[in-house]
């Protein structure tokens, strides 16, 4: 078959380029917003990487950030006696503000109180269990604070040396910083109180049973899996972010659809005489519609591919240059957006159908 | 090769536009037939209804009354949706303004007519190529339509008209946009295709030179058709004299 659609588009290369760029921009907008959403939705992942899988918190604690949790300290041995519990780590956590070189900084301090012989990997110890007087920071916070490894932070009169800076502790609204448990006790200044107990359970252990037993040990407490606990952070982010995502994704779809629709419509109008000639030659409606839909799909496919490539590059660049912006590029999102763009292309190709139907083939006899 | 078998029969065809005081009878009770191998030239002043008649024969406009048969098929009795099939397989069009698709090459312009009729791929390419070679355009196959000269465009248009081997060729002022030499070449080509291949050609034109090549010349004035005899005087001169005598024009 003669590729009439392709020839028509290539005959107007400038307009084709603008149309493809328009669709690519719409796809870029949509995918960037989605990658930001994915990035922000995964802010709780750090909780899941901590050494433990069940969190005991004060009843009514909706998550690590949103509410306070005060539990009686020194109950770790009793909790360790619950069937299915292998290890118990008291956790001290609190978001705090402090000054550093005249700048007010805010960070979410967390300390795991692990006994000396606790079966923890070297990586976990280095990352989450700094020595007394040390603090491990997230890269985003370190950038914001303007500190590097070896610098000292003064928090509530206690000097903390920056021992390690690593990625993955950015929770969008705040960043995690890991302290030694002794430093946390001194800085927080609430003796005999822990924020959470983090339990490592054996495979197949029943969370409900552990929760029931834990309540006997720690009054007015509740248990949540790490996944649930992390999910609380994601939920908070999603609650504030989803409506914005919805609007921007909708905007991207409308822009993309409008660009494809306009391109197809103008290309059809400009080629009205050609369509009239084809009608006069006996072309069926299906043949003519195939030309229109192919034109529309070519613009949709080229624009989508360009948009996906640009989005993948842009998401990576944004993550590197502005670490506060958490981006996570999902290829499944890209596939969905491309599918959406192609669906829009098909829908947009219906716009000029009436126009084609209305073309009088007798026009071919008019000079 | 005129075998006297009518490929086209036009029976008492009329076309009326408007109504009441604005009523215009563009074609008035036209009745004629054209046989295989015959080239019929229809002449007449501007606005006499020539193109309207051609448009109706081509199935692009419905007559107000009368019947048109192409290859024995009553196209006036067909539903609107059935007419494209007749145009695909039974009629070839040659236009005054060529009506080539500018974005396509010469070969693709012919090939597209085959595609429309369901012939695709290598077969369509080969047939398009053969038709253009026959039309003397071997060196212009890949030229974009817009890059061809007027004469070349008309040859491509003729090759396209022949692509689906129709029995009836309808040509609307095929030489109007061509110089004398190219106009003559195009008419010779049309003549050969009609006579040599047993087709019927209906050519609408102002061009008096076509009279020499025509088997019959029909004169259409004010929607009414009559046959011009071989010795009859130049109808345009006669029409002009008539207007002067009656004080019109």
Interface residues (C-beta under 8 A of the other chain):
Chain A: X1 X2 X4 X7 X8 X10 X11 X273 X274 X277 X278 X279 X280 X281 X282 X283 X284 X287 X360 X361 X362 X364 X365 X367
Chain B: X51 X54 X55 X58 X60 X61 X84 X85 X86 X87 X88 X89 X93 X95 X96 X97 X99 X101 X102 X103 X104 X108 X111 X112 X113 X115 X116 X117 X120 X121 X124 X160 X172
